[in-house]
């Protein structure tokens, strides 16, 4: 079976985390594209205006974002993106905290695939993609 490649959307209000995350994503060798956003609203607008293609998109969104949190982003995504298009996105929450309530809250959303620690590590990213391929 061929190894699937993915589009990536990384949403984080830290320029450094976006820079590092993009380097890790591109360095995985399995990214068709990688878009970074420092606001959830800009990322949501990008998703709304994007057409669906053959490659699924992995979204990595930081929970602690100003104005629209990662959880707000997911609620907005689930309410406003049509169901067929939603299925082409794999949303993963990023956090640098160990707040158990965040993990519990993340399980309430049907579109959340995983709860990952920041900074994202290459082996975690590869494992995530391998699980999506199986």
C-alpha positions as MATLAB code, in Angstrom:
seq = 'XXXXXXXXXXXXXXXXXXXXXXXXXXXXXXXXXXXXXXXXXXXXXXXXXXXXXXXXXXXXXXXXXXXXXXXXXXXXXXXXXXXXXXXXXXXXXXXXXXXXXXXXXXXXXXXXXXXXXXXXXXXXXXXXXXXXXX';
ca = [
       0.000    0.000    0.000;
       1.296    3.435   -0.921;
       1.957    5.901    1.845;
      -0.597    8.689    1.703;
       0.537   12.275    1.569;
      -1.414   15.021    3.301;
      -2.044   18.725    3.163;
      -1.349   20.407    6.509;
      -2.802   23.424    8.232;
      -0.968   24.568   11.360;
      -2.726   27.138   13.536;
      -0.731   28.695   16.359;
      -0.380   32.264   17.631;
       3.361   31.745   18.180;
       5.544   32.557   15.150;
       8.252   30.302   16.549;
       5.880   27.338   16.964;
       4.575   27.886   13.418;
       8.129   28.001   12.059;
       9.257   24.874   13.917;
       6.038   23.009   13.151;
       6.282   23.794    9.447;
       9.918   22.567    9.343;
       8.900   19.297   11.022;
       5.887   18.829    8.730;
       7.859   19.508    5.546;
      10.746   17.405    6.886;
       8.431   14.415    7.246;
       8.488   14.042    3.459;
       4.747   13.393    3.414;
       3.357   16.898    3.109;
       1.787   17.942   -0.177;
       1.438   21.451    1.243;
       1.701   23.228    4.577;
      -0.147   26.425    5.425;
       0.477   28.168    8.731;
      -1.926   30.608   10.325;
      -1.544   32.738   13.426;
      -5.309   33.137   13.815;
      -8.114   30.608   13.799;
     -10.379   32.940   11.824;
      -7.848   33.208    8.957;
      -7.477   29.416    8.931;
     -11.252   28.949    8.927;
     -11.599   31.347    5.994;
      -8.918   29.374    4.115;
     -10.821   26.120    4.751;
     -14.113   27.662    3.647;
     -12.586   28.847    0.379;
     -10.560   25.701   -0.364;
     -11.731   23.089   -2.782;
     -11.579   19.420   -1.856;
      -8.966   17.331   -3.633;
      -7.582   13.814   -3.433;
      -5.373   14.497   -0.415;
      -6.823   14.763    3.076;
      -5.817   17.720    5.245;
      -4.385   17.366    8.736;
      -5.162   20.366   10.917;
      -3.006   21.057   13.964;
      -4.652   23.767   16.063;
      -3.393   25.209   19.340;
      -6.092   25.233   22.019;
      -4.949   28.507   23.594;
      -5.531   31.016   20.824;
      -6.608   34.648   21.263;
     -10.086   35.737   20.126;
     -11.197   32.290   18.865;
      -9.752   29.364   20.860;
      -9.029   25.983   19.335;
     -12.312   24.736   20.807;
     -14.189   27.709   19.304;
     -12.573   26.880   15.962;
     -13.832   23.279   16.136;
     -17.366   24.377   17.030;
     -17.333   26.851   14.133;
     -15.939   24.153   11.802;
     -18.559   21.563   12.784;
     -21.455   24.041   12.438;
     -20.407   25.829    9.240;
     -18.452   23.445    7.006;
     -20.657   21.019    5.039;
     -20.430   17.403    6.204;
     -18.836   15.958    3.032;
     -16.068   18.572    3.190;
     -15.581   18.028    6.947;
     -14.639   14.410    6.309;
     -11.548   15.476    4.337;
     -10.085   17.250    7.394;
      -8.437   15.557   10.366;
      -8.376   17.969   13.317;
      -5.779   17.539   16.045;
      -5.554   19.781   19.074;
      -2.190   21.051   20.287;
      -1.452   22.087   23.833;
       1.534   22.909   25.977;
      -0.463   22.471   29.181;
      -1.373   19.322   31.055;
      -4.913   20.448   31.797;
      -7.030   17.298   32.065;
     -10.187   19.340   31.433;
      -8.897   20.267   27.957;
      -8.471   16.592   27.104;
     -11.959   15.786   28.393;
     -13.449   18.711   26.463;
     -11.697   17.596   23.249;
     -13.522   14.257   23.400;
     -16.867   16.042   23.023;
     -16.198   16.903   19.380;
     -16.734   14.369   16.622;
     -14.153   16.007   14.370;
     -11.227   15.814   16.840;
      -8.815   13.043   15.945;
      -6.096   13.473   18.594;
      -4.882   15.589   21.477;
      -1.151   16.286   21.013;
       1.515   17.998   23.086;
       3.468   21.017   21.877;
       5.922   21.316   20.432;
       4.971   18.692   17.876;
       7.694   16.097   17.342;
       8.517   14.375   14.064;
       7.973   10.845   15.435;
       4.530   11.836   16.789;
       3.615   13.343   13.423;
       4.804   10.251   11.509;
       2.856    8.010   13.917;
      -0.270   10.129   13.378;
       0.040    9.815    9.589;
       0.725    6.075    9.793;
      -2.443    5.572   11.858;
      -4.441    7.530    9.281;
      -3.008    5.299    6.539;
      -4.008    2.052    8.246;
];
